[in-house]
């Protein structure tokens, strides 16, 4: 990135014409009078895109002060000159425009939403140089504190998890500015953020169901136990998409992943299903992209029943579309007329089925959560559950499902103790009786 090139200093005042009300500028009769008006300088500096940008600074008391400011700017390396001339809003917009080929469309949309809803109103007017060093940390901290006090549509304070995601977007944008030499530090690191993590999944119990039916109060994220899952699957066994519901309930695929499965992804000989893509809806348009993370690309083992179910579904699909362009590489789950199943439609369809059953409400994504809890109840190791869900770390799996696993642990130890007591025939009233 080239260094700043040229510039000049000039006087300017705020005097206006009595007739037009416009500033007189160079026509002011007092122009040049000592102490009248202020001095400015204009310089042409290279932008982050390589083009020359016009930069103006003002408010200097004398020509000498303006020229010293111009000289200091012209001596800066290119990246630092850009930081001195670009606002935070301008930088974030430039950064977002270069993310289109590096992140998923839905991720880019979320970044833009956060940028214009929270970051630009609070930080957009500052220069990039204002966010450098300790002063920059204080500036960003004040902005984050103000965001943390905002209310959402429901009238409640913004969730701590949302604040963490907002800061993550800013941190990523400033990291790129630091890589390009525009700032020396990332002011979005080491901030004081509101306490509180994301909502943890809890299991629906008879007590929680009774409370929900009596008051309408429900957990924010809740999963069905095996009885509820079984009741749902039995109720939808004649649904054309029953193999899809079964697959999500058992193996925990994300909704975009399951509708993105192609016929060629099923290896019925090895009883394996390859997950390598997902369908996404961004601004109403359907896109095909990679899974949520690199860990989302995975191979899922299938039991014999699930393998036969999917193989039969595939054969039925081929017969139904015989004579069309459908082949082994087409999507495994479609509408009866061959149209793709959109992820948003799938969620709507699931909600409709759940309402008809009159069971405790869950989201389609909670069916994925339920698959994790069922695997835990079946004694599957945490590392295996992590792989099957496509999490990048077992820490993520444990952190997300710790409440469910804790409840399962209590149930498991109770069952184990009951089994032991049934063989040992020990009652609490008899323990220590001989020493009494």
ZIBEL-V560588 format. One record per run of one state. SS is the DSSP state (H for helix, E for strand, - for the rest). FROM is the first residue (numbers start at 1). TO is the last residue. If there is no record, write none. Layout:
SS_FROM_TO ; SS_FROM_TO
//
This chain:
-_1_6 ; E_7_12 ; -_13_15 ; E_16_16 ; -_17_22 ; E_23_23 ; -_24_24 ; H_25_27 ; -_28_37 ; E_38_46 ; -_47_51 ; E_52_60 ; -_61_62 ; H_63_74 ; -_75_77 ; H_78_85 ; -_86_86 ; E_87_87 ; H_88_97 ; -_98_104 ; H_105_123 ; -_124_126 ; E_127_127 ; H_128_131 ; -_132_132 ; H_133_148 ; -_149_150 ; E_151_151 ; -_152_156 ; E_157_157 ; -_158_159 ; H_160_179 ; -_180_201 ; E_202_203 ; -_204_205 ; H_206_215 ; -_216_221 ; E_222_223 ; -_224_225 ; H_226_235 ; -_236_241 ; H_242_251 ; -_252_254 ; H_255_259 ; -_260_261 ; E_262_262 ; H_263_265 ; E_266_267 ; -_268_271 ; E_272_275 ; -_276_277 ; E_278_282 ; -_283_284 ; E_285_289 ; -_290_293 ; H_294_296 ; -_297_297 ; E_298_301 ; -_302_303 ; H_304_320 ; -_321_330 ; E_331_331 ; -_332_333 ; E_334_334 ; -_335_339 ; E_340_340 ; -_341_342 ; H_343_357 ; -_358_363 ; H_364_377 ; -_378_381 ; H_382_389 ; -_390_393 ; H_394_424 ; -_425_427 ; H_428_430 ; -_431_432 ; H_433_435 ; -_436_436
//
